[in-house]
Amino acid sequence: MGLFDFFGGGKKKKGSSELLEVKWSKNAQGKFRRLPFVELAKENVSGVSAIYVIWHGGVKPGWVYVGLADDLAMDITDAKQSADIMEYDMRGGVFITWQTFQKDMAPGVFAFLTDVLQPEVRNPEADMYRSQEHVRILPPGYKKEAFLQLLGK
């Protein structure tokens, strides 16, 4: 599945026309970070709870992984050490971004992004949140209008 291919999610959805826009994390130059080069000491993400999205670039870009972290530094370390995730680095680079959410909102964001993005590497936690009420959010790299068109809204 390509980065811009969506299979509109089918579980519970919060407000069918409601779509939250957030500012996904970028580096100091305003670009998304390459996962292998993320320097945790500079990012100050130890102990930070966040939703993160990993994708690969290249000719056929695609979503690789969606995570719900209690400690983002630990999750980034695990992702950098995951052969399943890092094998995509040869396809145009593996990139990561994240955003913090209120504790009661994060599971719904995670469920929505997992359902809509259909990442290539399955997060074992996804089943725990499958029935969670979705919080519709604009994924990284999309304009609201284009994303709503892809969802058929």
N, C-alpha and C positions, 0 to 999 in steps of 0.2 A: 504494500500500500504506500502510495506517495504522500508526501508531506501535506499536500493540498487536497487529498481525497478524504472525504468524510462520510461515514455511515452514521447519519444522525441517530443519536442515542435513543433508547427506547424505554428507559425506566422512568420513575417519577420525576417530574420536572416542576420547578418552581416558576410560576408565572411565565407562560409560554412566550411572551414578547419581551420579558425582562432579561437583559443581558448586561452583566456587570463588566465594566472596563477597568482594568488595573494596569499599573505601571510595572511590567516585568523587569526584574533586575538585569542590569547591563554593566559592563566595565566602565572605567573612567573615560574611555573614548566613545562611549555610547553604543557599543557593539555587544552582541551576545558573546558569552565566554566559550572558548574551546575547552571542553571538559578535561583533557589531559594536562592543560596548563593552568588550571585553577589553583591558586596559591592560598590555601586555607588561612594562613596566618594574616594575609593581607585582607581577606574578605570578612573577617570578624563574624563568622557564622556558627561558632561553637555554641551549642546549647539552644540554637534558634529553631523554633518550630516553623515549618514552611511546606508549601506545595512546590514541587519542582518538576520540570519537564525536560526531557533529553530527546534530541533528534539528531539525525545525520543529514549532511548536505549532499552535494553531488548531482549527478544527472537525474537520478530518481530519488529525491530527498524523502525521508520518512520519519515518523514518530517512533522513537525507540523505547521510551520508558516514562511512566508518570509515577511520582512518589509522594508520600505523605510522611514528612520527617519530624521527629521529635527533637533530633539533633542533626541539623543540616550538615555540619562538618563530617559527622560519622557517615551519613548517607552518601555524601560526595566521595569520601574515601572508599566506601564499598563499591560505588559505581565505577570509580577509576580502576579498581582491582577486579571488576567483573569481566570475564572473557566474553560473556553473552552480550554485554553492552559495548565493550571496546572493540569488538570485531567490526563494528560499523564505522570505526574511525577511518578505515581504508576507503570508504565510500564518499569521501568529500569532507571528512571531519565530523566529530561528535561535539555537539553544543549543549549547553545547559543554561537554564534560567530558573528563577524561583521568585516566590512572593509569600509574604506572611499573611495569615488570615486569622480572624477571631476563632477561638477554639471550637465554638459551636457551628461555625460556618465551614471550616476546613474539610470535614468528611464529605459534605455535599459537593464541594468544589472538586475534590479528588474523584468522587464517583462520576461526576459529569465529565471531567476531562478524560478519565479512563474509558468511559463509554463512547464518547464522541471521537477521540483521537485513535482509539484501537491500537495502542503501541505494540510494536513487534516483539518486545520482551515482556512477558507477563509478570506483573507484580503479584506475588502470592497474597498480599493483603487486599487485593481488589475484591475477592469474594466476600470478605467481611463487610464491605461497604456497598455491595451490589444493590441492596434495597433502600439505601439512604436517599432521602429526598435530594434531588439535584439542585445545585446552585449554579445557574448558567453564567459562565464567565467567558470573556474573550481570550482565546488561547494566544500565546506569543506569536507575533509576526502577522497578525490579521487586522484588517480594518473592519469595523462593526458591520457595515453594509454588506461587504463581501462575505463575511462569515454567516450572516443571517440568510443570505441567498443560498449558500451551501447547505444550510440546515433546512431550507425550503420555507422560511418564515417571512 
